[in-house]
């Protein structure tokens, strides 16, 4: 954080109703930057990639912005 500036973090997200059968996968929990571990190697690769892109966005925006939930199919 730059000296002399106030800072706050806001998280806005839509609640998505889902069941286990709809194909939705939560790769990164909101309470941790560490991606989930999956048994499938390809799914693990996706989780690692999404965590990496969050880190890059956060670093490139001077720690001001990151996407917390990538969603879609």
Secondary structure, DSSP 8 states (H G I E B T S, - for coil): --TT---------------TTS-----B-TT-SSB---SSHHHHHHHHHHHHHHHHHHHHTTSS---S-----
